[in-house]
Amino acid sequence: MSTLKDVIAAMKEVLLLTDKVERAGKVLTEISQELREHDRRLVRLETLVEVARSQARLTGKAK
């Protein structure tokens, strides 16, 4: 019986670990999506800065 209890305990542990890995994977997916959104926003901001610098150079207001 002791061996059977050990097997059942091990299976429970495997199921718990599997659940934790699946939840971690979902969180990682969400984080990667958020990172892509931040990257897109950063690119837009960088573009705005570059456009503003170009316009300042054209108007002679650049330092």
Wavefront OBJ file of the C-alpha trace (Angstrom):
o trace
v 0.000 0.000 0.000
v 2.840 2.372 0.711
v 4.021 2.159 -2.884
v 0.510 2.908 -4.143
v 0.312 5.969 -1.884
v 3.676 7.139 -3.188
v 2.507 6.740 -6.789
v -0.708 8.652 -6.103
v 1.212 11.418 -4.330
v 3.644 11.636 -7.244
v 0.774 11.857 -9.750
v -0.839 14.660 -7.735
v 2.473 16.498 -7.725
v 2.783 16.075 -11.493
v -0.729 17.434 -12.016
v -0.033 20.434 -9.799
v 3.237 21.120 -11.574
v 1.533 20.847 -14.967
v -1.089 23.359 -13.881
v 1.566 25.776 -12.647
v 3.498 25.497 -15.906
v 0.348 26.146 -17.945
v -0.505 29.225 -15.854
v 3.063 30.502 -16.165
v 2.850 30.032 -19.935
v -0.350 32.081 -20.095
v 1.218 34.864 -18.034
v 4.295 34.834 -20.252
v 2.100 35.112 -23.338
v 0.316 38.120 -21.842
v 3.617 39.748 -20.925
v 5.017 39.240 -24.419
v 1.899 40.798 -25.971
v 2.199 43.787 -23.656
v 5.880 44.124 -24.537
v 5.048 44.181 -28.236
v 2.474 46.921 -27.589
v 5.065 48.971 -25.685
v 7.555 48.457 -28.497
v 5.070 49.763 -31.055
v 4.362 52.811 -28.891
v 8.065 53.467 -28.478
v 8.596 53.314 -32.236
v 5.794 55.860 -32.732
v 7.334 58.184 -30.136
v 10.773 57.857 -31.715
v 9.247 58.689 -35.092
v 7.571 61.790 -33.677
v 10.866 62.956 -32.183
v 12.690 62.430 -35.467
v 10.021 64.298 -37.414
v 10.160 67.187 -34.936
v 13.954 67.321 -35.211
v 13.777 67.310 -39.005
v 11.240 70.115 -39.013
v 13.356 72.116 -36.570
v 16.400 71.729 -38.832
v 14.412 72.843 -41.866
v 13.154 75.931 -40.105
v 16.594 76.722 -38.705
v 15.597 76.354 -35.096
v 17.883 73.418 -34.339
v 20.664 74.006 -31.842
l 1 2 3 4 5 6 7 8 9 10 11 12 13 14 15 16 17 18 19 20 21 22 23 24 25 26 27 28 29 30 31 32 33 34 35 36 37 38 39 40 41 42 43 44 45 46 47 48 49 50 51 52 53 54 55 56 57 58 59 60 61 62 63
